[in-house]
Amino acid sequence: MLSTKTELATFAGGCFWCMVSPFEERPGIVSIVSGYTGGHTTNPTYQEVCTDTTGHAEAVQITFEPDVFPYEELLELFWQQIDPTDAGGQFCDRGSSYRTAIFYHTEAQRQAAEASKRQLQESGRFDRPIVTPIEPAGTFYPAEEYHQDYHKKNPLRYKMYRRGSGRDDFLKTHWSTDQDKADLLERLTPMQWKVTQENGTEPAFRNEYWDNHREGLYVDIVSGEPLFSSRDKFDSACGWPSFSKPLSGGIIEEKQDYSHFMIRTEVRSRKADSHLGHVFNDGPRELGGLRYCINSAALRFIPKEDLEREGYGRYKSLFE
């Protein structure tokens, strides 16, 4: 049984269209609302905020279950969506309404945010100071309805905007550095590297988890992010682990794959951008009809009895 305790988290990261999808559909995320905060006027409109005269920033307010998705993990995810060294806006969007900020709701959140900011600065990932401010949360005004879930209502325009704004290129450059790759090369086996970093495929029936029937969690071998559950695993007789669905839609990305003279849908982890496998429409109908065919080399299996010890105790309820 999941916890019913919820908290609020509020982040400004430039255009709020781009700050919803990274958080949505993850375990413990109850809702995400786009809106305005940090200003001095009441009930501002989008047009007013864009004039940079109201003091508000575009932001998202997240209702979450801290026992399932801790605030510290929200902070980590937040940093990975922005340029924290830019005080004048974000990417192609300039002005104070597009500034970044962490708006804390409790003293515990403030302390966690300050620690997270220090850690990022000391990591050396950026060669300029981290300027994102950490401020007490104030009144949050939900944005107009057409701004809510914009990426779902206008998927093509949303994708074009993300690419055109420079956000995607920046994030890829700064969260997949040569040092990151060097660390991975040292940590991963040759097959794990080939699969996750070079879009490779391991041999069918000669991989670690194709016939694993134990209860537990399958996590990204690169980032440790939970991806699949044994409760959704089934025997497809294909020689690779097969799942009817991921733990949540927000943790994977699907892309068209035209390699090998075929048209397929590739599956990648969103956080680490690991190549995982492919998804097909030949899964069991009673399970939704999909087959996520995943390379064992892209995964690490954690038995349910080890979840607490491995730091995944909040997922124990999946197997109760």
C-alpha positions as CSV (number, residue, x, y, z in Angstrom):
1,M,0.0,0.0,0.0
2,L,1.4,3.4,-1.1
3,S,1.8,6.2,1.3
4,T,-0.9,8.8,1.3
5,K,1.4,11.5,2.6
6,T,2.0,14.2,0.0
7,E,4.1,17.3,-0.3
8,L,4.5,20.2,-2.8
9,A,7.6,20.9,-4.8
10,T,7.9,24.1,-7.0
11,F,10.5,24.6,-9.6
12,A,11.1,27.3,-12.3
13,G,13.2,26.0,-15.2
14,G,12.4,28.3,-18.1
15,C,9.5,27.5,-20.4
16,F,7.1,25.4,-18.3
17,W,6.1,23.4,-21.3
18,C,9.4,21.6,-20.9
19,M,9.3,21.1,-17.2
20,V,6.3,18.7,-17.0
21,S,7.3,15.6,-19.0
22,P,10.5,14.9,-17.1
23,F,8.6,14.4,-13.8
24,E,5.3,12.9,-15.0
25,E,4.1,9.3,-14.7
26,R,6.8,8.4,-12.2
27,P,6.0,6.5,-9.1
28,G,5.0,8.9,-6.3
29,I,4.2,11.8,-8.6
30,V,0.5,12.7,-8.0
31,S,0.1,15.8,-10.2
32,I,2.0,18.5,-12.0
33,V,0.6,21.9,-12.7
34,S,2.1,24.6,-14.8
35,G,1.8,28.2,-13.5
36,Y,3.3,31.4,-12.2
37,T,5.0,32.2,-8.9
38,G,7.6,34.5,-7.3
39,G,6.0,37.8,-8.4
40,H,4.1,40.7,-6.9
41,T,0.8,40.8,-8.7
42,T,-2.4,38.7,-8.2
43,N,-3.7,36.2,-10.8
44,P,-1.3,37.2,-13.6
45,T,-2.0,36.1,-17.1
46,Y,0.5,34.6,-19.5
47,Q,0.6,37.9,-21.5
48,E,1.3,39.9,-18.3
49,V,4.0,37.5,-17.1
50,C,5.8,37.6,-20.5
51,T,6.2,41.4,-20.2
52,D,8.6,40.8,-17.2
53,T,6.8,43.4,-15.2
54,T,4.9,41.1,-12.7
55,G,8.0,39.5,-11.2
56,H,6.6,36.0,-11.8
57,A,8.5,33.1,-13.2
58,E,7.0,30.3,-15.3
59,A,7.1,27.3,-13.0
60,V,5.7,23.9,-12.2
61,Q,4.2,22.8,-8.9
62,I,4.4,19.1,-8.2
63,T,2.4,17.1,-5.7
64,F,4.4,14.1,-4.7
65,E,4.6,11.3,-2.2
66,P,8.0,11.7,-0.5
67,D,8.0,8.1,0.8
68,V,7.8,6.9,-2.8
69,F,9.7,9.6,-4.7
70,P,12.0,11.6,-2.3
71,Y,12.5,15.3,-2.7
72,E,16.2,14.8,-3.2
73,E,15.4,12.8,-6.4
74,L,13.2,15.6,-7.6
75,L,16.1,18.0,-7.1
76,E,18.4,15.8,-9.1
77,L,15.9,15.5,-11.9
78,F,15.3,19.3,-11.9
79,W,19.0,20.1,-12.3
80,Q,19.2,17.8,-15.3
81,Q,16.5,19.9,-17.2
82,I,18.1,23.4,-17.0
83,D,21.2,25.5,-17.5
84,P,21.8,26.5,-13.8
85,T,24.6,28.9,-14.8
86,D,22.3,31.3,-16.8
87,A,20.7,34.1,-14.7
88,G,19.1,35.8,-17.7
89,G,16.6,33.1,-18.8
90,Q,16.8,29.7,-20.4
91,F,18.2,28.9,-23.8
92,C,16.3,31.0,-26.5
93,D,13.9,32.4,-23.9
94,R,15.2,35.5,-22.3
95,G,14.0,37.6,-19.4
96,S,13.1,37.2,-15.7
97,S,9.9,35.2,-16.4
98,Y,12.2,32.4,-17.8
99,R,14.6,32.4,-14.9
100,T,15.4,29.3,-12.9
101,A,14.6,28.9,-9.2
102,I,13.9,26.3,-6.5
103,F,11.0,27.5,-4.3
104,Y,11.1,25.5,-1.0
105,H,8.0,24.7,1.1
106,T,9.7,23.5,4.3
107,E,13.0,23.9,6.1
108,A,13.9,20.4,5.2
109,Q,13.4,21.2,1.5
110,R,15.6,24.3,1.8
111,Q,18.4,22.3,3.4
112,A,18.1,19.6,0.7
113,A,18.1,22.1,-2.1
114,E,21.2,24.0,-0.7
115,A,23.1,20.7,-0.3
116,S,22.1,19.6,-3.8
117,K,23.3,23.0,-5.3
118,R,26.6,22.7,-3.5
119,Q,27.1,19.2,-4.7
120,L,26.4,20.2,-8.3
121,Q,28.8,23.1,-8.1
122,E,31.6,21.0,-6.6
123,S,31.1,18.3,-9.2
124,G,32.8,20.4,-11.8
125,R,30.2,19.5,-14.4
126,F,29.8,23.3,-15.2
127,D,32.7,25.7,-15.6
128,R,30.7,28.7,-14.3
129,P,28.9,29.3,-11.0
130,I,25.6,27.8,-10.3
131,V,23.3,30.8,-10.0
132,T,19.9,29.2,-9.6
133,P,18.4,30.8,-6.4
134,I,16.7,28.9,-3.6
135,E,13.7,30.9,-2.3
136,P,10.7,30.4,0.0
137,A,7.6,29.4,-1.9
138,G,4.9,31.9,-2.3
139,T,1.5,32.0,-3.9
140,F,1.3,29.8,-7.0
141,Y,-1.1,30.7,-9.8
142,P,-2.1,27.9,-12.2
143,A,-1.5,28.9,-15.8
144,E,-4.3,29.0,-18.5
145,E,-5.7,25.6,-19.4
146,Y,-4.1,25.5,-22.9
147,H,-0.7,25.6,-21.1
148,Q,-1.4,22.5,-19.0
149,D,0.1,19.3,-20.5
150,Y,1.1,21.2,-23.6
151,H,3.4,18.4,-24.7
152,K,0.5,16.1,-25.0
153,K,-1.9,18.5,-26.7
154,N,0.7,19.7,-29.2
155,P,3.4,17.0,-29.4
156,L,4.9,18.0,-32.7
157,R,5.2,21.7,-31.9
158,Y,6.5,20.8,-28.5
159,K,9.3,18.6,-29.9
160,M,10.2,21.2,-32.5
161,Y,10.3,23.9,-29.8
162,R,12.6,21.8,-27.5
163,R,15.0,21.1,-30.3
164,G,14.9,24.7,-31.7
165,S,15.4,26.3,-28.3
166,G,18.7,24.7,-27.7
167,R,17.6,22.9,-24.6
168,D,18.0,19.3,-25.8
169,D,21.5,19.9,-27.2
170,F,22.6,21.6,-24.0
171,L,21.4,18.9,-21.8
172,K,22.9,16.2,-23.9
173,T,26.2,17.9,-23.9
174,H,26.4,18.6,-20.2
175,W,24.9,15.4,-18.9
176,S,26.8,13.1,-21.2
177,T,30.4,14.3,-20.9
178,D,33.6,12.6,-21.9
179,Q,34.3,12.0,-18.2
180,D,30.8,10.4,-17.8
181,K,31.7,8.1,-20.7
182,A,35.1,7.3,-19.3
183,D,33.5,6.4,-16.0
184,L,31.0,4.2,-17.7
185,L,33.6,2.5,-19.8
186,E,35.4,1.5,-16.7
187,R,32.3,0.4,-14.8
188,L,30.4,-1.5,-17.6
189,T,31.2,-4.9,-19.1
190,P,31.9,-4.9,-22.9
191,M,28.5,-6.2,-23.6
192,Q,26.8,-3.7,-21.3
193,W,28.7,-0.9,-23.0
194,K,27.8,-2.3,-26.5
195,V,24.1,-2.5,-25.7
196,T,23.5,0.7,-23.7
197,Q,26.0,3.1,-25.5
198,E,26.3,1.6,-29.0
199,N,22.7,0.4,-29.5
200,G,23.8,-3.2,-29.6
201,T,21.8,-6.4,-29.1
202,E,23.0,-9.3,-27.0
203,P,22.5,-13.0,-28.2
204,A,19.0,-14.4,-27.7
205,F,18.7,-17.1,-25.0
206,R,22.3,-16.4,-23.9
207,N,21.8,-13.5,-21.6
208,E,21.3,-13.2,-17.9
209,Y,17.5,-12.6,-17.4
210,W,15.6,-14.1,-20.3
211,D,14.4,-16.9,-18.1
212,N,14.6,-15.2,-14.7
213,H,11.4,-15.9,-12.8
214,R,12.2,-14.4,-9.4
215,E,10.2,-11.5,-8.0
216,G,11.9,-8.1,-8.0
217,L,12.9,-4.9,-9.8
218,Y,14.8,-4.4,-13.0
219,V,16.8,-1.1,-12.9
220,D,18.9,0.7,-15.5
221,I,22.5,-0.7,-15.4
222,V,23.8,2.8,-16.0
223,S,21.8,5.1,-13.7
224,G,20.1,2.6,-11.3
225,E,16.7,4.0,-12.1
226,P,13.9,1.5,-11.7
227,L,12.5,0.5,-15.1
228,F,10.5,-2.7,-15.0
229,S,8.9,-5.1,-12.5
230,S,8.8,-8.9,-12.5
231,R,5.0,-8.5,-12.1
232,D,4.9,-7.3,-15.7
233,K,7.4,-9.9,-17.1
234,F,6.2,-12.7,-19.2
235,D,7.6,-15.6,-21.3
236,S,7.5,-14.5,-24.9
237,A,9.8,-17.3,-26.1
238,C,11.9,-14.7,-27.9
239,G,15.1,-15.2,-25.9
240,W,15.2,-11.8,-24.2
241,P,13.4,-10.5,-21.1
242,S,9.9,-9.4,-22.1
243,F,7.6,-7.0,-20.2
244,S,4.1,-5.8,-20.8
245,K,4.9,-2.3,-19.7
246,P,7.5,-0.2,-17.9
247,L,7.0,0.9,-14.3
248,S,5.7,4.2,-15.6
249,G,5.6,6.0,-19.0
250,G,7.8,8.9,-17.9
251,I,10.9,6.8,-17.3
252,I,11.4,5.7,-20.9
253,E,11.5,7.2,-24.4
254,E,10.4,5.6,-27.6
255,K,12.1,6.5,-30.9
256,Q,11.7,5.3,-34.5
257,D,14.5,2.9,-35.5
258,Y,15.2,2.4,-39.2
259,S,18.4,0.4,-38.8
260,H,18.9,-3.1,-40.4
261,F,16.3,-2.3,-43.1
262,M,13.5,-2.5,-40.6
263,I,11.1,0.0,-39.0
264,R,11.0,-0.6,-35.3
265,T,10.3,1.4,-32.1
266,E,13.4,1.7,-30.0
267,V,13.1,2.0,-26.2
268,R,15.6,4.1,-24.2
269,S,15.8,5.1,-20.6
270,R,15.0,8.8,-20.2
271,K,17.4,9.5,-17.3
272,A,20.6,7.8,-18.6
273,D,19.6,7.7,-22.3
274,S,20.6,4.0,-22.3
275,H,19.5,1.9,-25.2
276,L,17.3,-0.8,-23.7
277,G,15.7,-2.7,-26.6
278,H,12.5,-2.4,-28.7
279,V,8.8,-2.5,-28.1
280,F,6.4,-4.5,-30.4
281,N,2.7,-5.0,-30.7
282,D,2.7,-8.7,-30.4
283,G,2.4,-9.0,-26.6
284,P,-0.5,-10.8,-24.8
285,R,-3.8,-9.1,-25.3
286,E,-4.8,-9.6,-21.7
287,L,-1.7,-7.6,-20.6
288,G,-2.3,-4.7,-23.1
289,G,-0.8,-6.1,-26.3
290,L,2.7,-4.8,-26.0
291,R,6.0,-6.6,-25.7
292,Y,8.9,-4.6,-24.4
293,C,11.8,-6.7,-25.6
294,I,14.8,-5.6,-23.4
295,N,18.4,-6.6,-23.3
296,S,19.5,-8.2,-20.1
297,A,22.8,-6.2,-20.4
298,A,20.9,-3.0,-20.0
299,L,19.4,-4.1,-16.7
300,R,20.3,-5.0,-13.1
301,F,17.9,-7.2,-11.3
302,I,17.2,-6.6,-7.6
303,P,15.3,-9.4,-5.8
304,K,12.4,-8.2,-3.7
305,E,14.0,-9.4,-0.5
306,D,17.0,-7.1,-1.3
307,L,15.1,-4.0,-2.2
308,E,15.5,-2.4,1.2
309,R,19.2,-3.1,1.5
310,E,19.8,-1.8,-2.1
311,G,18.0,1.5,-1.4
312,Y,14.8,0.6,-3.2
313,G,12.6,-0.1,-0.2
314,R,9.8,2.2,-1.4
315,Y,9.1,-0.3,-4.2
316,K,8.4,-3.2,-1.8
317,S,4.7,-2.4,-1.9
318,L,4.7,-3.6,-5.6
319,F,5.2,-7.1,-4.4
320,E,2.8,-7.2,-1.4
